[in-house]
Amino acid sequence: MTPAYIIVDMQISDPDQYKKYMAEAPAAVKAAGGEYLVRGGRFEVMEGQWQPARIAMLRFPSFEIAKAFYDGEMYKQARAQREGATAFFNMVLVEGVAAPVI
């Protein structure tokens, strides 16, 4: 199975409201077989004009599983908790590369 990644660039505008989202989102990710690889932290723009505010990156077993996570009831409930917590929340789903056979 080829893994898939969700990459998010967000700007948190209401930290207290965002905490409500983070109280629910990790359980939805885990229930879908996903895991956080990046959740905030230090970064540096190496090339280009992109100036992200805060980055998160998640890995799922496949593109289809990641889509099912996003569309699933658990994450819909978590997303509702994020309402009004961010100035922007950009999310992209990308299919990874299959691991080489050794």
C-alpha positions as CSV (number, residue, x, y, z in Angstrom):
1,M,0.0,0.0,0.0
2,T,1.3,3.5,-0.9
3,P,1.2,5.9,2.0
4,A,-0.5,9.3,1.7
5,Y,0.2,12.6,3.5
6,I,-1.9,15.4,4.6
7,I,0.0,18.7,4.8
8,V,-1.5,21.7,6.6
9,D,-0.5,25.3,6.8
10,M,-2.5,27.2,9.4
11,Q,-2.6,30.4,11.4
12,I,-4.1,29.9,14.8
13,S,-6.1,33.1,15.8
14,D,-7.9,31.7,18.9
15,P,-5.7,29.3,20.9
16,D,-8.4,28.5,23.4
17,Q,-10.8,27.5,20.6
18,Y,-8.0,25.6,18.8
19,K,-7.4,23.5,22.0
20,K,-11.0,22.2,21.6
21,Y,-10.1,21.0,18.1
22,M,-6.8,19.4,19.3
23,A,-8.8,17.6,22.0
24,E,-10.6,15.6,19.3
25,A,-8.5,15.6,16.2
26,P,-5.7,13.2,17.4
27,A,-8.3,10.5,18.2
28,A,-9.8,10.8,14.8
29,V,-6.4,10.5,13.2
30,K,-5.4,7.5,15.2
31,A,-8.8,5.8,14.6
32,A,-8.2,6.1,10.8
33,G,-4.7,4.6,11.1
34,G,-3.0,7.9,10.7
35,E,-0.2,9.5,12.6
36,Y,1.2,13.0,13.1
37,L,4.7,13.5,11.7
38,V,4.9,17.2,12.2
39,R,2.7,19.4,14.5
40,G,4.1,22.9,14.7
41,G,7.8,23.3,15.7
42,R,10.7,25.1,14.3
43,F,11.0,25.5,10.5
44,E,13.0,27.5,8.0
45,V,12.0,28.5,4.4
46,M,14.8,27.1,2.2
47,E,13.6,28.3,-1.2
48,G,10.7,30.2,-2.7
49,Q,8.2,32.7,-1.4
50,W,6.0,30.5,0.8
51,Q,5.8,31.9,4.3
52,P,3.9,29.3,6.3
53,A,2.6,30.2,9.8
54,R,2.4,26.7,11.3
55,I,2.8,23.4,9.6
56,A,1.3,20.0,10.4
57,M,1.9,16.8,8.5
58,L,0.1,13.5,8.9
59,R,0.7,10.1,7.3
60,F,-2.0,7.6,6.4
61,P,-1.7,4.1,5.0
62,S,-3.2,5.1,1.7
63,F,-4.8,8.0,-0.2
64,E,-8.2,6.4,0.1
65,I,-7.9,6.0,3.9
66,A,-6.8,9.6,4.3
67,K,-9.9,10.7,2.3
68,A,-12.1,8.5,4.4
69,F,-10.6,10.1,7.6
70,Y,-11.3,13.6,6.3
71,D,-14.9,12.7,5.4
72,G,-15.5,10.6,8.5
73,E,-17.8,11.5,11.3
74,M,-15.0,11.7,13.9
75,Y,-13.0,14.3,12.0
76,K,-16.2,16.2,11.0
77,Q,-16.9,16.7,14.7
78,A,-13.2,17.8,15.3
79,R,-13.4,20.2,12.4
80,A,-16.6,21.8,13.9
81,Q,-14.5,22.5,17.1
82,R,-12.0,24.4,14.9
83,E,-14.6,26.9,13.7
84,G,-13.3,30.4,14.4
85,A,-10.0,29.2,15.8
86,T,-7.8,29.9,12.7
87,A,-7.3,32.9,10.4
88,F,-6.6,30.3,7.7
89,F,-6.3,26.5,7.5
90,N,-5.0,25.2,4.2
91,M,-4.9,21.4,3.8
92,V,-3.6,19.3,0.9
93,L,-3.6,15.5,0.5
94,V,-0.8,14.0,-1.5
95,E,0.0,10.4,-2.4
96,G,3.5,9.3,-1.4
97,V,5.8,7.0,-3.1
98,A,5.8,3.2,-2.6
99,A,8.7,2.0,-0.5
100,P,11.4,0.3,-2.6
101,V,11.6,-3.5,-2.5
102,I,14.9,-4.5,-1.0
